């Protein structure tokens, strides 16, 4: 009986997160296309037909419709259920780490915005300034409810990666986008300097793997830019939840903790 209760609890949290993911899909499509996200109901991006509520059940509707619009039969991007599933998983991981709390809500809001940032960056190679500004809201709210990091660590975190990235762009033009710099600055203020370094390290690993894969496929990809913001988002979320444990594990390898 207890297992059933836990299953239902986790399922509810996952689906609640997936519902937020469904809203994030609206942002991911509408923001780059300059469509106000608050105007009008969701519609098929191919035939523009308004989507019925029963076709908007997160994850399930995509599979029920076999990944196609009910009206025009055009394919629906796989990113839609992916965003919903990722956001649902994020909700579960945050609940597991912080239980029911105001801090959980703050971190979930922060992480949800990162999902939108990452997928917009994948689609357009840009990070909207509006989302960076919105990201400041949970970041500043965490000052009131999170005991760590302290304000000094947050201020250092704001500059420790963003400032070098900014300076590097003068030596190597277009090495980093302005959106990447602003993103890691705000996230650095959320994480503090220790975990900002962890976030960058993780982002570089995933970005490096992506770069190696591109080179192995075609050497002409050597000059091709990749959307680095998506990997920063992965690194930031990982550091947010597990950064301290990662640091302790790393120091433990050298007997320093």
Phi, psi and omega in degrees: 000319181297321179297323179295319179299315179296320179299314181295322178297310181294323178296318179297315180297316179299314182291325176297317177296321180296326176297320175296321177300324177298320176292323179298325177300324177297314180297317184298325179277316191279322184301308179296333181268010176059036177254122179303125185288343182269355183258126174077160180276168180297145181219160176292132182287347180267304184258355178067014178286137179296134182276132180287152181305324182287350175259012183241021176287120184309134176068307186296317182299323180301315182284324178298323181272004180057035176069024181227152177293137180296333188264311185257351177067013176282150182295143175261134182303137178293346180293336181297303178293333179295314178299317180296317180292318179298316181292324175297317178295321177300316179301318180295315182295321179291320177298318180296330183272325188233002179059197176279116181197165176297324180296323176299317179296318179297313182291325178292319177299313178302312183292325178296320177296323177299323178299313179298317179301313184298314184286328174293321178296320177298317184284323191237352184061025177225156175238113184299135178300327181300321180289327176296319179295316178297325180297336178293333184297303177293331179297313179288326178297329181295339177300329185276336190239342181260126179288328179232148000281163179282170187297325180295315179297323179295316181296317177297319179299327179299322186258339194298329177250320184296320181293311175301320178298319179297317181290324180296327181296337176286324179282322180233091183305140178065016177295316176233145176279156178298327178296320178299318182294314180293323179298310183289335176293310180295316180295326177297326178289330176287317190273333192084164191289326181299307184285339174294322176294321176298315181300316180296317181301314179295317179299320179293323178298308181293320177295322178295319178299317178299315180298318179297319179298318178298318181292322180291332179283320184199121181294342177291347179283359184302325182264005182280133178280147174244156179281096185284337182302324180298323181283328172298319180297319177298315180296319181295315180296318179297317180292326180300317184270322191234008184303314181298319179294322178296318179296316179297319179297316181296314179295327179295332178298333182250011179065034184257358181248000000 
